[in-house]
Amino acid sequence: MSESTKTHKAHAPRKVNFAVFMCSTSRYEAMQKGEATTDVSGDTIEALLKAAGHTVLFRRVVSDDKTMIEHAVKSVLDNAGVEAAVFCGGTGITHTDVTIETVTPFFEKTLPGFGEFFRRLSYDRNGSSAVLSRAVAGVAAGKALFCIPGSPDAVHVAVELLISPEAGHIVKHARE
């Protein structure tokens, strides 16, 4: 690690306040009906962030719906306490996967390395199917926004290896 990176990280927040959004029409509809649902990926995101010393201020399930996801992004940008958000799911290549297309217009700056490294790490674990993985990150209004696939394995890769270690560093620069 370079000296400048060490200096930047030394002055970055060690604890980041997160919002977590699970983008899943099936889970959202089940919840609307009052049905019990499981959310392995959401539970994993929350546990990994907390284990790394971060705080999860809130966690919500939204449908794979452009308007709902836009509202979620705006709620993050308007909430002074939230410093970063993870949008999990809805990143595939079907016509109903709209998370990335909905969140990225809010980016003031894109972090291309996030998706590049995510796919590299996914390739090391899962082989050529990593070409189907769409993961992006960017900053807006001094906050870090991450869009990651919904599989538990993808959550581990993204949160453990990329988001947790760099969130404070990203937030530091996003605020400058």
Secondary structure as UniProt FT lines:
FT   HELIX           3..10
FT   STRAND          17..23
FT   HELIX           25..32
FT   TURN            33..34
FT   HELIX           40..51
FT   TURN            52..53
FT   STRAND          55..62
FT   HELIX           66..77
FT   TURN            80..81
FT   STRAND          84..88
FT   TURN            95..96
FT   HELIX           99..103
FT   HELIX           104..106
FT   STRAND          109..110
FT   HELIX           112..126
FT   HELIX           127..132
FT   STRAND          136..140
FT   TURN            141..142
FT   STRAND          143..148
FT   HELIX           152..155
FT   HELIX           156..163
FT   HELIX           164..175
//
